[in-house]
């Protein structure tokens, strides 16, 4: 069940994550040039609405279609989504997430249906006209059917969110957000659910607190600071570096393993997240665009200019509350499992060593991929760490990359991923050797892998 939820979440965030640069561009333009921005400019602020209504949904639709049906899928996804945009007065992010992959799937089924039935020389003609005709039909259907459906669905979502806001219950969302983040659903929550609602609110009032609910780095920082003070073993020694990367670099995934080592710490991040949201609500804090990655730098850049005091207070209070609760939990209820885990992993590596050697000896180049949910955050960091170790060891002909866990290339020999994502990685590339870790920054498996690579090269 958890894997299915993660796959669904990955599908949602996978449409948004590759387009984050466009969202940041839109957010910066809004922050600078709208009436309440830093440099109000009526002409330049005219970019804000067309970008949110047309550009961003079409980019999402293209990416969603491309995942399903490559370039042709992306094109028909964008064409069909224009119908949803024209048929509604609101920003159609949700409509784009539906029509992008759905249109590509329909086109893919049609291509499969006529496969082998087109005479030589007519392939391009049939491909172009099939896309055009099906795309036109889907765009028309979207205007009259999909757009009203999504508008109604959006109204229900707004009513639900409005209930939380009107009854001052928004801090309670931390009960769902914080545990879901630790299960690597952070990108799905932020980019699949909260960002579309937040961008809609930015269009209406110029800022949105929804863009802060998941991206607040305070709770994660509080956990890592507690480990710095009373943690044990490698968890304590790696926590300072992880805190810097999390807070300044915005890679939230780096603190998830520290909570998984002691699940009681969920109480701390829930309380910290709720206190931060409460503070943001009291001071009417909101962002003008998506803050990704969720570092303090990007959050400040996207903050509406009248909200800096409340923003900084909210981050500090959520950090302090999380730290205050996590400290006794770690000190009195924590358990040092690092030695036990390291021993178990070492034994696993020994058992699998021969199979790994045989597999890698078949080719001259060893291809290693780090996999995380989006393939951009913690996996990129882990790849950098291992590259430095490989270079220091003088091992040649090793290619190290990072990739989304749901789309690991088939030519990869070794996949390194978090143990929570192991099942998804196994389905994505069943032939590759899996190395499951709990800490992308300082995993003992890295040194074990280096030794194994040395043996293979010898």
Buried (B, 14 or more C-beta within 10 A) or exposed (E): EEEEBBBEBBBBBBBBBBBBEBBBBBBBBBBBBBEBBEEEBEEBBEBBEEBBBBBBBBBBBBBBBBBBBEEBBBBBBBBBBBBBBBBBEBBBBBBBBBBBBBBBBBBBEBBEEEEEEBEEEEEEEBBEEBBEEBBBBBBBBBBEBBBBBBBEEBEEBBEEBEEEBEEEEBBBBBBEBBBBBBBBBBBBBBBBBBBBBBBBBBBEEBBBBBBBBBBBBBBBBBBBBBBBEBBBEBBBBBBEEBBEBBBBBBBBBBBBBBBBBBEEBBBBBBBBBBBBBBBBBEBEBBBBBBBBBBBBBBBBBBBBEBBEEBBBBBBBBBBBBBBBBBBEBBEEEBEEBBEEBBEEBEEBBEEBBEEBEEBBEEEEEBBBBBBBBBBBBBBBBBBBBBBEBBEEBEBEEBBBBBBBBBEBEEEBBBBBBBBBBBBBBBEBBEEBBBBBBBBBBBBBBBEBBBEBBEEBBE
